Amino acid sequence: MEKGKMQSLGIIHVRLDERMIHGQVATLWSGNLGATRIMIADDAVAKNEIEKASLKTAVPGGVKLSILKVETAAARIQAGNYIGQKVFLIVPKLSDLFELIDAGVPIEAFNLGNLSLKPGIEGVRITKSCYLTQDQLDRCLALEKEGIRITAQMVPMEQARPLSQLLKK
């Protein structure tokens, strides 16, 4: 099978997960994917030295970690800096994922992991651990129509379920 543009640039998986690196990500996802690097793309985290130090301790041995501003991540991915690597890209906020796509990063698929409902914000429950606002859901459905595969999958051993199927529950 021909590699997609995303994989040819070294990105093997993209996951939306506000918890970033936690047990499932560090052990199950990283190991299952054979990731050689975990990349966190988030402006706030990239500026927070305490959070960065905490994330560094959660990375599995032998796996590199990049914590970058979204704009920097987009530029480095598009420049081909990760060609030949196996980068597991984690984005804690859907707005940052949209920013990467809008910046031209060829994201062909992404996985909805953990995104909690924020106080005072109405959301649509996608899975037991993922809620989207109506605007976010509308944008995701538009991306699906453009050909981007959007799935929900808590752990790699579970079946990846397409977003549009989840809405038909």
N, C-alpha and C positions, 0 to 999 in steps of 0.2 A: 504494500500500500504506500502511496506517495505521501511524504511528509507534508503537512500543511505549513503555511508561512509562519505561524506561531511556533511550531516545533523546530522549524529550520533556524529560528533565532534563539533556540535553546530553552524555550518555555514549554515545559511538559504538562503543566496543570495550573489552572487558575481557580482559586477558592475565595469566596466571600466569607470571612470569619472574623467577627469582632473580637474574639478571644485570641486571635493570632496563633501563637505557638502554645499549645496545651497538649495534654496526654495523647489524644487521638491524632493530632497533627504530627507531633514529635515522633511517635512510634509507628502508628498504623499507616498514616498517609505517606510520610517521608520514606519509610521503608518499602511500602508497596510500590511507590512510584520510582524508587531508586534515585531519589533526588540527591544531587551533589551540592545544591545551594537552595536555601530558602530565602526568598526576597519578600520583605514587607514594604508595601508602597503606601505611605501615609505621611502627610506633612507634619502633623502634631507629634507622632511617635518619633519621626526623624529628628525633632528638636528636643526631645525629652531624654536626657542622659540616664535618669533612673530607670525609665521604662526600657530603654535600649539595653542597659546592663542586665535587667531582669530577663529579657528575651534571649540574650546571649547564653544565659545559664540553661535555658530550656532546649537549646538546639542539640540534636543528637550528635555524638562524636563523629568526626569525619565529614560533617556537612557544614559548608560555609554559610554565613549569614550576611545579607545585605539589608540595611534599613534605610530606605531612600524616600526623599520627597517624591510626590507623584510625577512632577515634571522631569526630575532627574531620572527616575525609573524609565519613563517613556523614552527619553533621549538615549539612554544607555542601551535599552532593548533594541530600538530602531537602528542604532549605530552598529549593532552586531556584537556588542561586548560579551554576550553570553553564548555565542555559537560554539557548539561542541560540549556545552554543559547541560545539565538536567536541572533546570530551575523550576522550583515549586513557588509560584507567585501567590502570595496571600494579601488580600486587600480587606481591611477591617470595615470600610464604609463603601456602600454602593455608589455614592457620589464620586469617590475616587476611582472606582472601576469604570464608571461612565467617562470620567476625565481621561483615563488611559485610552479608551476606545476613541473618544473625540480627538485625541492627540495623534491618532493614526496607528496606535499599537494594534497589530493584527490579531486581536483576541477572537478566536473562532469558537470557543466554548468556555463556559465557566460554571462552577459548582456553587450552589447556595448552601452554605453551612449554617453558621450561627449568626443570627441578627435579631436581637430582642426588640420587643415593643417598648418604645420610649414613653415615659409618663407624659400625658397630655397630647399624645399624637395618635391619631386613628390609624389602624393598620389592618392589613389582610393577612390572615394566618396562612402561610404556605406549607409549613411543616410544624411540628411541635416546638422547634427551636428557631424558626425563621419567619419573621413578619416583614412585610413591605408596605409602605404607604401606597395609596392608589396611584400617585404620580410615578413612583418607582416601578410599580407593577406595569403601568401603561408603557413605560420606557422599555422594560424587559420584554414585554410582548411585541413591541415594535422591533427590538433587536432580534427576537426569534424569527419574525417575518423576513428580516434581512439575511437570515441564515446562520445566526449565532446560536449554538446549542446551549441552552440553559437548563441545568439539571439540579435536583436536590439529592444529596447523598450524604448521610452522616459519617459513615465509615466506608472504606473501599470494598468491604465484603458485601455491602448492601447493593441492591440493584439501583442504578442511577435512574431517577424518574424525571422525565421532561416537565418543565414548568407548566406547559399547557395541559398536560395530563393531570397534574396535581390540582389544577383549578376546577377540574370536572368531577372531583370526589363525590 
